[in-house]
Amino acid sequence: HNKVCVPWGVFYFQDYRIKRKEEYMESFSVFMNNVDSLVWSMVLVVLCLGVGLYLSIRLRFPQIRLMKEMIHLLMDKEESESGITSFQAFATTVGARVGMGNIAGVASAIFYGGPGSVFWMWMIAAIGAASAFVESALGQAYKVKNPDGEFSGGPAYYIEKGLKCKPYAILFAIVAFLGPGFLMPGVQINSLVTVFEEAFSVNKILVGAICCVILGIVVYGSIKRIAQIAELLAPAMCAVYILAAVIILGLNITKLPGILKMIIQSAFGVHAVLGGIVGSAVSWGVKRGIYSNEAGMGCGAIVSAAAECSHPAKQGLIQSFSIYVDTLFIGTATAMIVLLTGTFDVADAAGNLLISQTGGLESGIKWTQHALISTFGTWSGKALAIIIVLFVFTSMTGYCYQAESNIRYLTGNSKKAVAIARAVFLAASFLGAIVNADAVWAMGDIGYGLMAWANIIAIALLAPKAVEILRDYEKQKKSGKNPVFDPAKFGIKDETGAWNRKKDS
């Protein structure tokens, strides 16, 4: 009797536990998505677009007229003893920005907003580059020098010193720890373990655990170690991914005019099938565009402040260029890969498929993976898994530094608090391997949205200071000088000697 009943009892209990776990996960996912919808209302979408356009006009569109200067600054090998170089800051922010938002994020934008969302991603990149300039230049202008000789800065610092509002600065620092330090890391790991499971049939939890161990070895180093790694990996991973997209473009060049026409038509609601979801196209394009390039969120300003350069405008212009690399190059590469190969679906708000071309394939990272496999063969799916490791690795190290920087601000550089923050970050990263993708993406959206709410208002209020900084830079350039920043000239107190450096003339 026992030999028959006990195994059946165990089976029933295990089945009950699995069902309860699925119910809890579903409830958690629903809750996260409800919060996500509240944070990412159309008000935030309009605010991001509006502030980006306002800053572009106030600064006379530096993201366009100073393009040549951006490239020149990027090639400038200005050395740094106390901080990281300008190129390392660029590589670190590109590494942090170029991640799953550019691959799985673009795919999900197309699924929920149609191909028209790609156009609005381009728009938020074009005007968001001005937001990136402002936040990065301000991050540099108000940075501080730590006892260990490295620099810290970002929105919390320019809100406190520029807007003279300590409670607001503390609020941002808390949000900026919760975002990169807890809510956002899971997205990267979840996509990585998913693509590895598809390519190599390996256990997700095992892959997640190995990634977190390797990540822990790196993040317990300093920003200089992170910057050195990003400097090597960021250009390589971008180049390989763009090359794959260029090959697919070449093989499907005859389809390009039709795809571009579909993008424009669905962006403005005149497409025969997709005209009814134009609101979703705008919303998801802006939402995923900001998730991808982080313009206006303050993330780039945190890393920019760690760089040592002679004038804040230099770092502002370099970070503006990183927005183009992220969205116009990498994000567009993903869009072309899935659209040109027909590996995409589009659904309306009710979940009904308006376009179905994947045969029910789950949207996200698998779209890109299967698009590559259909073009190059099964080996490309495995190759993408390796590239994803680089995307995720640099994104995660950037996230960790951003969270750590805000913990330093809140605790006065407490080493114990930093160690705890790193442990929380690694634990949150591992959650991405065990929580379902829907909940993980909602958590990431919440993290980005909260930071955007807190920072976009601050940079709009500090726009006059950014205008002064850019004018000073351009005035010195016209006189033939290598621009040098004097904080006192702008009413900025440099108590820590962050700008007490040998000034080139």
N, C-alpha and C positions, 0 to 999 in steps of 0.2 A: 504493500500500500504506500509506504513512504517513498519507495523508489520511483513511483509514478507521480505522486502528489507534490513532493517537495520541488522537483524541477519545474513543474507547472506553476507552483506558487512563486518561485523565484522569477520565472519569466513574467508573470503577471505584475509583480512588484517593480521589475525593471521597466516594463512597458509603461506603468503608471508614472514612474519617475521621469521617463523621457517625455511623456505627454505634458506633465506639469512644468518641466523645464521649457518646453516649446511655448506653453501658455504664458509663462513669465516673460520669456523673450519677446513674444508678440506684444504683450502689454507694455513692456519697456520701449519697444520700437515705436508703438503708437504714441506714447507719452513724449518721446524725443521728437518725433515728427510734428506733434502739436506745438511744442516749444519752438521748434525750428520755424514753423509758419508764422508764429507770433514775432520772433526776432526779425525774420526776413520778410516783413510786410512790404508792400509797394512803396511805403514811405521811405524806407532805407534805400531801396533801389533808386528812387528819384533823388534822394539826398546825395548819394554817391555820384550820380551823373551830374547833378546840378553843381555840387561843390567842385568837381573836376573841371567843368566848363568855366565856372567863375574864376578859378585859379589860373586856368589857361589864358583867359582874357586879361586878368590883372598882370600876369607875367609876360604877356605878349607872345604866347605860344612858344616857350623855349624848347619844348620837345620837338619842334619842327625847325625853327630858325637856328638853333644851336647844335644841330645834329653832327656837323663836322667837328665841333669842339668836343662833343661827347666821345667820339672815336679817338681824337687826339689824346684826351685825358686817359682813356682806357689803355693806350699804348705807353703812357708815361710811367717809367719805372722809378717813381719817387719812393725812396727807401724809408723805413720806419724802424726805430729802435724801441719805442714805448708801445706802439700799437701794431696794427696790421696794415699792409699797404692798401692803396686804393683798389688795385686789381684783386687782391685777396678779399676785400670787402665785397667787391662786385661778384666774384666767384662764389663767395659764401651765400650771398643773397640770391643769386641765380640758382645755386644748389638747393637752397631752402624753398624757393618759389617753384622750381621745376620738379614736380612730383606727380602724385596721382591726380591732382586737379587738372593737369595737362593731358592726361590719358583717360582714366576712368571718368574724371569730372566732365571733360568735353563730351564724352559719349553719353553720359546721363543728361547733359544739357540738350543734346540732340533728341534724346528719347522723350523728354518732357516738354521741350520747347520747339522742337523741329529744327531743320537746318538754319532757319532764320536766327536762332540763338547764336550761331557762329558770327553773324554780322554784328550783333550787339556785344559780343565778346571783343571784337575788333574795336568797336566804339569806346568801350570802357578802358581798353588799353591805350587808345590814342589820347583820350582826355585824362585818363588816370595817370599818365606819365607826368603830368603837371603836379598831381597830388603827390606822386613819388618824389619829385624834386623838392617840394616844400617840406615834407616830413623828414627827408634825409638831410637837407640843408639845416633845418632847425635842430635835428638830432646832433649834428656836428657842432653847431653854434653854442648849444647849451650843455655840451658834454662835460664830464668831470674826470679827473685823474684819480684812480684808486691808489691805496697804499702800496700795492704790488706793482705799480707802474703802468698797468693797463687802463684803458679808457672805458667808461660806461656812459650811456645816454639813451635817448629815445623819448617817446611821448611823455612818460611820467616826469622826466626832467624838464622838458620845455613847457609842460603844463604848469608845473610848480613855479619855475623861474620866469617864464614868459607871461603866463596868465595870472600869476600870483594866487593860485588856488590849490592849496595843498590837499584838501579833501578830494577834489577832482583828480589830482595826480595819483593819490592812493587808490581811488576807484579804478583808474586805468591800470595801474600796476597789478591789482588783484585780478582784473579781467584778463590781462596779458599773461598772467601765470596760468590761470584756468584754461585759456585757449591753447597755446602751444605746449603747456606743461601737462594738461590732462585730457582736454576734449578732442584735440586734433590729431595726436600721434596715431591713434587706432586706425584712422583711414589709410595711412601709408602701409602699416603692417598687414591690415586686412587684404588690401589689393595684392601685396607681395605674396602672401601665403596662398591666395586664390590662384594666381598665375603659376606658382610653383606646383600646386596640386594638379592643375590642368596639364602642365608641361611634363612633369616627372612622376606624377601619381604618388607624391609623398604626403605624409601627415601634416596638416596645417599647424597643429600645436607644436610639433617638433620643430618645424621651420621657424615658427614665431619665437620659440625659446632660444634657438641658436642665434637668430638675429638680435635678440635683446642682449644676449651675452656679449656678442661682438660690439654692439652699440655701447654697452656699458663700459667697455675697455676704452673706447674713444672719448665718450662724454665726460669721463672723470679726468680728462686732460683739460687744457686751457683753450681759450678762443684762438690762440695762435696755432695749436695743433689742428683744430677744426678748420681754420682758414687754410693751412697748408694742404690738408687733404682735399678740401673743396677746390682749391686752385688747380689741382691735378685732375680731379674727376669731372668737374662740371663741364669744361669745354669738350672733353672726350665723349661723354654720354650724350650731349646735345648734338654733336656732329654725326654720330652713328645713327641716331634716331631720325634726324633730318635727312640723311642720305637715303634711308629706307623709304621715307616719304617721297623724295625726289624721284626715286626709281619707279615707285607706284604711279606717280604723276606722269612720268614718261610713258609708261605702259598703257595708261588710260587717258592720254591727252585729248582724245576726241570727245571724251565725256565731260571735260572741264567746263566748256561754255554752258552746258545744261545744268551742271551742279551749281555754278555761280549764279545762274538765273534763278534756280530754286531757292538759294540762300537769300537773295535780295527780295524775291517775291514773298516768301514766307516771313521775312523780317518786317514787312510793311502790310501784311495781311491781304495780299492780292493773289496768293496762290490758290488754285481751285480747291485743293484738298485741305491745305494747312492754314487757310485764311482765318479760321475761327479760333486759332490759338496764338494770335499775335501778342496778346498780353503775356502769355507763358514764354514766348520767344524773348521778349524784352527782359522779363524777370529772371529767367534761367540764364540768359546770356550774361547779364550783369552779375548775377550771383556766382556763377561758375567762373566768370572772368576775374572777379575779385578773389575768389578762392584760388585761382591759378596764379595771378600776378601780385596779389596782396597790396595793390595800390590803394593808399588811403587808410590801411589798417594799422600802420605804425611798425610793422615787422621789419621792413627795410631800414627804418630809422634806427632801430636798436642795433643792428649789425653795422650800419654806416658810422655810428658814433664810435665804434671801436677802432676805426681807421685813423691814421695820422696823415693829415694833408695840410697844405698851407692856407686853404680857404674853404669854408663850408659849401660854397657853390660847386666846387669841383666834385665833391661826393654826391651832391644833389643831381648833377648832370649825369654822372656815371650810373646812378640808380634809375634815372629816367630811361636810360638805354637798356637796362636790365628788364624793364617792362616789355620792351619790344622783343627782346630775345625770348622771354617767357611765353607771351601770348601770340604775338604775330608770327613767330617762328615755330616754337614747339606746339602750342595749342592748335595752330593752323595745320601743322603736320598731321596731328591726330585726326582733325576734321577731314582732311583730304584722304587719309588712309581709309577711314570708315565709309565716307560718302562715295568716293570713286570706285570702291570695291563692292558697294551695295550692301555692306555689313551693318545695317542699322534699321531700327524700327522707330516709329513715332506714335505716341499715345496722347489722347486728350486728358482733361482733368479727371474724368471718370474712369480712366484706365483702358478705354476702348482704343484698339489699334487703328490708327489712320493710315499708316504705311507699315507693312510687314514684309521684311526681306531676309530675316535671319533664321526663319524657321523656329522661332521661339527661344532663341539663344538669349541668355540673361544679359541685360545691358551692363555696360561698364568695361572693365579691363578685358573681358573675354572677347568683346567686339574687335578690339585692336589686335588681339592675339590671333583670332581666326581670320582676320583680314590679311595679316602677314602670312599665315600658313597657306591661305588660298593663293597667294602670289608667289611665295618663295619655297614653300614646302614645309614639312613638319619641323625641320631643324630651326626655322625662324621663330617658332613658338618657344623653343628652349632658349634661343638667343635673346628674345624679348625678356624672358625671365631674368637673365643675367643683367640686361640693361636696367630692368626695374629695380634690381638690387642697388645699382648706383643712384638711380633717381631717389629711391626711398632713403638710402643711407645719408646722402647729402641733405635731404629735406629734414630728416630726423635730427641730425646734428645741429642744423640751423634752429629748429624748434627748441631744442634743449638750451641753446645759448640764449634765446629770447626769453624763455621762462626763467632761467637762472639770473639774467640781468635784472628782471623785475623783482625777484626775490631779494637780490642784493639791495635794491632800492628800498624795499619794505623793511628790511631787517638791519640795514646799516652794514652790509658786507659780512654778515654772520656766516662763518664757515659751516657751522652745524646746520643752519637753515638751507644752505646751498646743497649740502650732502643729502638732506631729506628731500629737497626738491628734485634732485636727480633720481633718487629712489622712486618717488611718485611718478616721475616721467617714464621710467623703465617699466613700472607696473602697468601704467596706462597704455603703454605701447603693446605689452603682452595681451591686454584685453582685446586688442584688435584681431587677435588670432582665434578668439573664442566667442566673440559677440557677432551677431549677423550683420551683413553689410548695410542693410537699411538703417539700422540703429546707429551704426558707426558713422555713416555719412551724415546723418542728422546731427550727431554730436559735433562733428567737425564743422558743419554749417553754423551751428550755434556759437562755437568758439570764434569763428571768423566774424560772424555778425555782431557779436558783443564788442569785439575790438573795433570794428568799423564804426559802430555807433559812438564809441568813446573817443576815437581819434579824429574822425572826419569833421566833427564840430570844432575841435581844438585847432586844427590846421586852418580852417576857414577863419577863425577869430585871429589867428596869428599871421594871416596873409600879408598884412602891411610890413611885418618884420622880414618875411621872405623876399618881398619886393625890394626892400632896402639892401639885403644881402646880395641879390642878383645884380642890382644896379652898381653896387660897389665893385663887384667882380668884373663886370663889363667895362667899367670906367678904368680900372687898373690895366686890363688887357689892352684897351685902346691906347694907353700911354706907353705900351711896350714893356710893362712889368710882368713878373710872375706874381699874380695876385696873392696878397698876404692879409690875413684876417686880424683885426684889432677889436676884440670884444667890447672894450670900453667905448669905442666909437658908436656902438649900437645899444649902449646902456646895459650890457650884459656883464655881470660880475664873475670874474674867473678866480674864485677863492682857492681852487685846488691846483692852479697853474697848468691847466690842460692846454692852454695856448702859449705857454712860456717855452717856446722853442726857437731855434735859430731861424730867423726869417730871411728868406731869399729875397733879393732885390732885383 
